[in-house]
Amino acid sequence: MKPDTKLRRLNLRIAAIMLSALSLASCNGVMYDEEGDCDPHYKARFIFDMNMLYADAFSKEVNAVTLYLIDPATGDIVWQKSERGDRLRQDGYLMDLDVAPGSYQLLAWCGEGRDEHFA
């Protein structure tokens, strides 16, 4: 085999490897188009296990929940949301939190949902 042929084959292999690498790198945008946005979505999970069985009884005992997010620097309530009903009966209930990223103190007011209030 001539040295010219060996060099040509080596160049073809390098070109094929480079082309493969470039085509894989360019597919990154195509692969994740169906995934949707990459914005963070925060959720809060509620657990009531401070009972005699140390078992999560939230879905059986709580009919209404209000969550307050408090700015630790000012002590002001910056966000609140209340939910009640069948949604709370699901095991592993999660509340969507529509808040900007940051540090917050959370305060949950949970109960039977009969004329309860928190001041």
C-alpha positions as CSV (number, residue, x, y, z in Angstrom):
1,M,0.0,0.0,0.0
2,K,1.3,3.4,-0.9
3,P,1.9,6.0,1.8
4,D,-0.4,8.3,-0.1
5,T,-3.3,5.9,0.2
6,K,-2.7,5.4,4.0
7,L,-2.7,9.2,4.5
8,R,-5.9,9.5,2.5
9,R,-7.7,6.8,4.5
10,L,-6.5,8.4,7.7
11,N,-7.9,11.7,6.6
12,L,-11.2,10.1,5.6
13,R,-11.5,8.5,9.0
14,I,-10.8,11.7,10.8
15,A,-13.3,13.6,8.6
16,A,-16.0,10.9,9.3
17,I,-15.3,11.1,13.1
18,M,-15.5,14.9,13.0
19,L,-18.7,14.8,11.0
20,S,-20.3,12.3,13.4
21,A,-19.3,14.4,16.4
22,L,-20.7,17.6,14.8
23,S,-24.0,15.9,13.8
24,L,-24.5,14.6,17.4
25,A,-23.7,17.9,18.9
26,S,-26.1,19.7,16.6
27,C,-29.0,17.3,17.6
28,N,-29.0,18.6,21.1
29,G,-31.6,21.2,20.2
30,V,-33.8,18.7,18.4
31,M,-33.7,16.1,21.2
32,Y,-35.3,18.3,23.9
33,D,-37.8,20.3,21.9
34,E,-40.8,18.2,23.2
35,E,-39.7,18.6,26.9
36,G,-41.2,22.1,27.3
37,D,-39.7,25.0,29.2
38,C,-37.0,24.7,31.7
39,D,-38.4,27.2,34.2
40,P,-38.4,25.9,37.7
41,H,-41.8,24.9,39.2
42,Y,-41.9,24.7,43.0
43,K,-44.3,22.5,44.9
44,A,-44.9,22.0,48.7
45,R,-45.7,18.6,50.1
46,F,-47.7,18.4,53.3
47,I,-47.2,15.6,55.8
48,F,-49.1,15.1,59.1
49,D,-47.1,12.4,60.9
50,M,-47.1,13.8,64.4
51,N,-49.6,11.2,65.6
52,M,-49.5,8.0,67.7
53,L,-48.7,5.9,64.6
54,Y,-46.1,8.2,63.1
55,A,-47.9,7.7,59.8
56,D,-48.9,10.4,57.3
57,A,-52.5,11.2,58.1
58,F,-52.8,14.4,56.1
59,S,-55.2,13.1,53.4
60,K,-57.5,11.7,56.1
61,E,-57.5,14.5,58.6
62,V,-57.1,17.8,56.7
63,N,-59.9,19.3,54.6
64,A,-58.5,22.8,54.0
65,V,-55.0,24.2,53.9
66,T,-53.6,27.7,53.5
67,L,-49.9,28.2,52.9
68,Y,-48.2,31.5,53.6
69,L,-44.7,32.5,52.4
70,I,-43.0,35.0,54.5
71,D,-40.0,37.2,53.6
72,P,-37.5,36.5,56.4
73,A,-35.9,39.9,56.1
74,T,-39.1,41.9,56.6
75,G,-41.6,39.5,58.1
76,D,-44.1,40.3,55.5
77,I,-46.4,37.8,53.8
78,V,-45.3,37.8,50.2
79,W,-47.6,35.0,48.9
80,Q,-50.5,32.9,50.1
81,K,-52.7,30.2,48.6
82,S,-55.6,28.2,50.0
83,E,-57.0,24.9,48.8
84,R,-59.7,22.6,50.0
85,G,-61.7,19.6,48.9
86,D,-61.1,16.4,47.1
87,R,-57.6,17.4,45.9
88,L,-56.3,17.2,49.5
89,R,-57.6,13.6,49.8
90,Q,-55.0,12.3,47.4
91,D,-52.0,10.7,49.0
92,G,-48.8,12.7,48.2
93,Y,-50.8,15.9,47.7
94,L,-48.6,18.7,46.3
95,M,-49.5,22.4,46.2
96,D,-48.1,24.4,43.3
97,L,-46.1,27.5,44.4
98,D,-46.1,30.3,41.9
99,V,-43.3,32.3,43.4
100,A,-40.0,33.7,42.3
101,P,-36.8,31.9,43.4
102,G,-35.7,33.0,46.8
103,S,-35.6,32.2,50.5
104,Y,-38.8,32.2,52.4
105,Q,-40.3,31.0,55.7
106,L,-43.3,28.8,55.2
107,L,-46.3,28.8,57.5
108,A,-49.2,26.3,56.9
109,W,-52.6,26.6,58.4
110,C,-54.4,23.3,58.1
111,G,-57.6,22.0,59.5
112,E,-61.2,21.0,58.9
113,G,-62.0,24.1,56.9
114,R,-65.0,25.2,59.0
115,D,-64.8,29.0,59.5
116,E,-61.2,28.8,60.6
117,H,-59.0,31.8,60.2
118,F,-55.5,32.9,60.9
119,A,-54.4,36.5,61.8
